[in-house]
Amino acid sequence: MGAAVCIVVPWLIDNCRQEGDWRKLAWWIHDHLPYAPLCFIPKLWAFNIQWHERPQRMIQSFAQPRGTLTKRGMANWQGDHSALYEGFPKSVT
């Protein structure tokens, strides 16, 4: 079982304008949500996010820098990445 959606976050468009800023949101999602594949698109920092009962937790991008940001087995996959998205609004969980 799984699902997918394409999302645009207006706050990100207004506050993160440098090339590669999509990675800030990618790391926030990685640290907070049980996602399957996540793929960023250059226009409006849009991203496709998938959920699956056995999530892969892999992040890829067509936005610069292109390629794989993280996946299981990469050194940066585990741990706390909060320093990489400093200044993001606090979650309300």
N, C-alpha and C positions, 0 to 999 in steps of 0.2 A: 504494500500500500504506500502511496506517496502523493505529493501535490507540488505544484510549482506556481510562481507568480513573478511578475516583473514590477519593480518598485522604483519610484523616484521620491527622494526625501528633499523637500524644499529647503529645509534648514541647511543641509549639506551644500546645496547649490549656492546659497547666500553666504556661507561662512568658510567654505573650503574651495578655493579657486586655483590652487597651484597644481601643476602636473603631478600626478601620483597621490593626490590627497584622497582618492578613493580608498587607499589602503587604511586610512584612519577608521572609516566605517567598517571595512572588512575585518579589522582586528576587533572592533567593538562587537560585531556579530559573532565572531569566533569565540570571544570570551563570554558571551551572554546567551546565545541561542543554540538549540540543537538542530543545526541545518545539515542538509546533504550537500551537494555541490552548490557553489556560489560563484556567479560569473558577472563581472562588471563590464559595462559598455561605456564608451567615451561620451556619448551625448547625455547631458544632464546628470552624470554620475549614476545613471540608471543601473540596476542590477537585477539579475534573475536569481531567485533563491528557491531551492527545492527542499522539501521535507520528505523523509523516508523513515520507515520503521527501523532501518539499519543505516543511519546517516554516515556518509563518507567523509564529511567535514573537509572538503577540498575547496580552495579558493583560486580561481583563475580570472584573468582579465584580458579584454581587448583594448582597454584604456592603457595609456603609458604609465609605468613600464608594463609591457605585455608579458603574459606568461603565467606561470604558477607561483602564487605567493606562498602558499603552504599546503601541505597534505600530510597524511599519516606517514611517519618515517623521516620527515624533514626535521632538522634540529630546532627550527622555530615553531613547531606545531604545538608543543606543550608549554605550560607556564602562563604567567600573567603578562599581558600585553598593554596594560592600562596606560603606560607612559607613552604609547604610540597614538593614543587618541585623547590626550589631555585637552581639557576645554570643552569636551562634549557635554551636552546636557546630562544631568544625573538621571538614572533610571528610576522609575517609580514602582519598584517591585516590593 
